[in-house]
Amino acid sequence: MADTTGNTSDTGALRDTDSAPRKSSWRYIGPGIVVAATGVGAGDLVATLIAGSNFGYTLLWAAVLGCLVKISLAEAAGRWHLSTGRTLFDGWASLGRWTTWFFAVYVVIWGFSYGAAAMSSSALPLQALFPGVMDLEWWGVACGVVGLVFVWFNKYAVFEKVMTVLVGVMFVVTVYLAIRVAPNLGDAFAGLLPVIPDGEDSVLNTLGLIGGVGGTITLAAYGYWVNAKGWADTGWMKVMRLDNRVAYITTGVFVVAMLFVGAELLHAANIALSGGGKGLVQLGDILEDEYGTATAKFFLIGFFATSFTSLIGVWHGVSLMFADFVARLRERRAGAAVGTAGKAREIASGEHERSWPFRVYLLWLTFPPVILLFQGEPFRLVIIYGVLGAAFMPFLALTLIWLLNSSRTPPEWRNGWLSNGVLAVAGLLFLVLCLKEVWDQPWADFF
């Protein structure tokens, strides 16, 4: 019989509670919508557009495979939180102090650079929708401050509802565009066959598309959002797995729809796009020429929804992770044992969302990056940011394998052969992409 007190077993696993549903249901889903909205940003849409424009439907299989890889990573993060009652940083800290140092350096430098990128990406569609109102940089500052105020004063439940509305906008816009360009379904189905296109660096470009679909650190934040939703024990495991599948089916719809647009609208006309958010502004101009002003403005609204959900998703999710990180450091200094079960319930209670570390990191994401908006990113920071960003995904995949095959996880919730296989492939994939990123950096100029 389930223990309704929320007590833990000797292994640290939380037992099922009466608050958990007896079976999974669509009405419970939510964190998956949040992680899908946060993970798919302007960069992902441009990457799939460019893949479609360069190779037609040939790499459709890679976009779909990227979603399947991320399903395994997010499921593993959620399973750790629910089966142990511990947060992901609890797990990392139990692997040694090197994880603390890596995360500390990563979260500071990544947050500084990402804050500027997210604000700039959100500003681009607003400047295109309202030309002449104000400069791009000030649109960016406005987006950052609105995101700060929204996350500061609202708890997870409101945050999830707003994200769901914005995901609905993204979904309608991307599906509408995919239908509007009249995709060749025969060629699209043929694109599900794993074929590497001809050309220099085609293998690495294919791996980059697989690895780039649907988020980086937001995958680690998924477990925190699961807890913030109120899911804190194994009774929610089936719901979490359904929620996670919904997340990456939604992500798949976004990226496949944009690949359709790239294949039909850009590939045939041999049109090249710029990288990042500017490529989406270009696409808006192309859509206006092809389909009229209304379609172009509709697309720009979807572009803003895509960028702004990534902004507020990181503002909330990574701030939640940082608050947990600081809480663990304070406990260690006080002599508390690392990895005590029950931390997931602290997240569920909303305690971290009211904490000063959560709000300090919110401020860090919003105001210091304004310098980069007006002055551009310093050369050395760009290199460090690129390398640390590339290193996070192999770090996540390999540490999840370590944690979910050890005695830290109750036996019934440890990895099976399929989970181990997919996580190992993911870790290898991201390690290759990380080494490529390191190799491509102009280190001679760095020194």
N, C-alpha and C positions, 0 to 999 in steps of 0.2 A: 504493500500500500504506500502511496506517495506521502512523503513527509511534508506537511503543509506549513511547517515553521521556517522552511528555507534553510535548514541546517545542512551541513556538508558531511560527506563521507570521509573516511580516513585518507582517501586519495585526493581529496580537495574538490571533487566534483559536486556540483549542486544537484540535488535530487529534484524530481519533477514536483511542481506545486499545483494546487488546485486552480490557480489563475491561468494556467496554460491550457490551450484548447486540446481536445482529444484527437483532432485531426486538422490537417492544414486547410486553410480557406483563403480565398482571394480577398476577403474583406479585411484580413489582418495585414496585408502587404503594405510596405511603406519605405523602409530603409533601402530596399532595392531600387525604388524609383529615385531616391536621393543619390545613391551611388552612381546610377546611370546618368542622371542629369549632371552631376559634378564631373564624372569621368570623361564625358564627351564634350570637348571644348572646340573652339575654332580650329585649333591645330589638327585635331582628329578629322574634322570635316574637310579641311584643305588637303590633308594627306590622302584621304580616299578620293577626293575630287581629282587630285593630280594623278593618282594611280589609274583612275578611270580615263582621264584624258590621255595618258601615255600609253596604256596597254588595253584600253577597252574593258571588256569583261574578264580578261584573262586572270586577274588576281582577285576575283570575287571570293574564291575559296580561301584566300589568305585573310580577308576581312572576317569571314565567318569563323575561321580557326582562331583568330585573335580573340573573338568573343568567348569561345569555348575554353581557351587558356585562362582568361580572366575569371570565368565562372569557377574554375578549380581554386584559384587563389582566394577569391572572396569567400567561397564556401569554407575553405580551410581557416581563414581568419575568424569567420562567424562561429565555426565549430569549436575553436579554441576558447572563445569567450563564453559560450554556452555550456560547454562540457566541464570546464574547470572553475568557472566563477571568477576567473582572473582576466585581466586585460592583456592585450598583446604586449604592452611594454613590460608588464610583470614577467611575461615569458622571455622577452629579450634580455631583461636584466638578470634572469637566472642563468643565462648562457655566458655571462662574464661581463666585465666592465667595458670591454671593447665596444659592445653594442651601445652602451650609454654614450661613449665618446662619439661614435659614428652618428648617432641620432642627434646629439647636441649640435655638432657642426653642421649636419645636413639641414636641420629644421631652421637654423638661424639664417644660413646663406640662401637656402632654397626659398624660404619665406620672403626674404628681401627682394630677390629677383622675380619670384612668381607674382608678388603683389603688383609690381609695375606691369608685368605682362598681362595679368588678368584685368587690370583697370584699363589698359590701352585697348585690349581686345573688346571690352564692353563699350568703350567710347566710340570705336570705329562706326558701328551701325547707327549710333545716335547722331554722329556728325553727318552721316550720309542722309539720314531721315530729316534732319533739321539743319541744313547747310546755312552757314553764316551766323548762327546763334552764338557760338563761342568756339574757341580753339579746342583741338583734340585733347590736349593735356588737361584742360579744365573739365572737359567731359569725363576724362578718366578720374580726376580727383572727385568729382561728384558721384560717380559710380562707386568708388571705394568708400566714401563717407556714408552713402545710403546703405551699402552692404554692412558697414560697421554698426550703424544705428539699428538696422533691422535685427542683426544677430545679437547685439548687446541687450536689447530689450525684449526679445522673444525667446521662448523655450522651444524645445525640439518639436512639440506637437504643431505649433504654428509654422515653424520652419518647414516641416514636412508638407503641410498643406500648400504653402506657397510654391514649393519646389514641384509638387504634383501638377499645379496649374501651369507652371512654366514648361514642364515636360509635355503637357498636353498641347501647348502651342508649338513646341519643337516637333512633336509627332505629326501634327496636322500639316505644318509647313513642309517638312521633308517628304512625307508621303504624297502630298499634292504635287510637289516638284517632280518626284519620280514618275507619277502618272502623267504629268503635263508633257514630259519629254518623250513619252510613248516608247518605253524600253522594248528592245527585242528580246522577248522571253526565251526564245530558243538559244540565242547566244548567251543569255544570262545563265541558263541551266548548264550550258557547256562550260561556263566559267567556274562551276563548282568542282570540276576536275583539277586536281593539283598539277599545274603546269607552271614551270618557271619561264618567264619570257626571255627572249634573246636580248643581248646587250650587256655592256660593261656594268659591273656592280649590281646586276639584276637579282642575284641571290641575296645580297645584303639589303637591297631595297625591299625585297619580298619579306625578309625577316623583320625589317623595320615596320612594315605595315602590320604584320601579325602582332608585334610587340607594342605598337602604338595605339591600338584600338581600346579605348575605354578606361583610361586613368592610370595613375601611378600610386602616389601615396594615398589616394582616395580608396584604394583597395584595402589598405591597412585600416583606414578610418571606418570601413564597413562594420567591423565588429563593435566599434564604439557606438555607431548609430543603432545597431541591433539592441545594445543595452539601453541607449537613450529612449528607444521605443517602449521599454519596459520588459523586454525579453531578457531574462537573467538566469535561465536554467535549461536543462535538457528537454523539458516539456515543450519548448518552442522550436526544437530542432527541425521538425518537418516543415513548420511554417517558414523558418529561416531559409531552408533549401528551396522551397517554392518561391519565396521572395527573391532569392538570388537568381533563380532561372528567369524570372520576370525581368530583372535588371538587365541581364545580358541579351535576352530576346529583344528588349526595347533598344538597347545599344546596337544590336545587329540591324534592326530596322533603320536606325539613323544612318549607319555607315553604308549599308547596302543601297539605300535610297540615294545617298550622295554619290556613290560610285556609279549608279545608273545615270545621274545627271552628268557626271564627268565623261562617261562613255558615250552618251548620246549627244550632248550639247557641245562638248569640247573636243573629244577625240576626232569626230568626223570633220570638224572645222579646223583641226590642228591648232587650237588655241592653248597657249601656255599661261598658267596662273602664277602669281607670286606666292611665296610661302607665308604662313601665318594669316592673321586677320585681314591683311590687305588683299589677299587672294579672294576672300569672300566679298569684299567691296567690289572687286573687279567682276565677280560673278553677278553681282547685282546689276552692274551696268550692262552686262551681256544679256541678262534676263529682260531688262527693260527694252533693249533693241529687238529681242526675239518675240516677247510676249506682252509688252506694254508696261506702263508705269505701275499699275495696280499689282501685278505679279512681282515686280521688283521690290516694291515697298512691303508686300506681304513677306517676301524672303528676308528683307532686312529686319523685320520684327522677329522672325524666327532666329536669325543670326544673333540678335540681341539676347533673346531668351537663352540660346545656347551658351553664350559667353557669360551672362550674368548668373546663370545657375552654377557654372563652374566657380565663379567668384564667391558667391555666398556659401556654396558648398564647402570650399576650402576654408573660408573665414570661420565656419562653424566646426567642421570635422577635424581640421588640423589643430585648431585652437583647443578642441577637446582632447586630442592626443597630447598636446603640449601640457595641458593642465594635469593630465595623468602622469606625464613624465616628471613634472616638478613635485607632485605628491609623492611619487616613489622615492625621489632623491631626499625629500624631507624625512620620510620614514626611515630610510637607510641611515641618515645622520642621527636619527633618534634611537637607532639600534633595533628597529623592527625587522622581522624576517622578511626577505624578499619573496613575493609570490603567494601571499596569504589569500586564501579563497574568500570570495565575497566582495571583491573590488568591483565586479560587474554591477552589483546592486548600488554602489555609490554613483555610478554613471546613470543608472535607471532613476535614481532619486532626483536627478537634476543638480546635485551638489557641485559637480565640476563646472556646469554652465554659469554658476553664480560666483565662482572662485576668482581671485585676483590673477592667477597665472593665465586663465582662459582669456581674461580681458586685456592683459598685458600683451599676449600674442596677437589678439585682434588689432591692437594699436600698432604693433610691429608690422603686421601685414598691410596696414593702411597708410601710415604717415611717412616712415622713412623711404618707402619706394617712390614717393612723389618726387624725390630728388632725381631718380632715374627717368621719370617721365619727362622732366624738363631738360636733363643734361645727357641722357643716354647712358647705357650701362658701361662701366669701366671694363677695359679689355680683360684684365686678369679675373675679374669677377665672373665674366661670361664663361671663361674656361673652367673655373672651379665649379660654377653652377652646372655646366654641361656634364662634367665628370661625376659630380655627386648625384645629379638626377639620374644618370645612366646606371650608377652603382646601386640605387635603392631597390630596383626590381629584383636583381639577383639576390640581394640581401634578404628581401622579403620572402622569396620563394625558398631559398635554402634554409633560412631559419624556421620557416613553417614545417619543412620536412623534418628538421631536427626536433622541434617541439612536439610534433604530432606522432612521432615514433618513439618517444621516450616515456619514462615513468611519470613525467609531469602531466601527462594526459591519461585519464582513466582508460583501461584496456578496451572497453567496448566502443570508444570514440576515437581510437587511434586510426591512422591511415591504413587503408587496404592497398592492394597492389595497384588498383586503378588510380587512386589519389596519388600514391607515390610516383607512379609512372608519369602522370600529367604534370605534377609539380616538378619532377626532375627535368622533364623536357622544357618546361617553362624556365627553370633556373638556368639551364644550358643556353636557351635562346637569349635570355636577358644578359647572360655573361658574355656571349659573343657580341651582342649589341653594345655592351659596356666597353669591351676591349676596342671595338671599332671607334667608339666615341673618344676614348683615350688616345688612340692612334691618330685620329684626324685632327687633334688639337695642335695649334702652332706653338709647341713648347719652346722652341728656340726664341721666339718673340716674347714669350712669357717671362723669361729670365733676362 
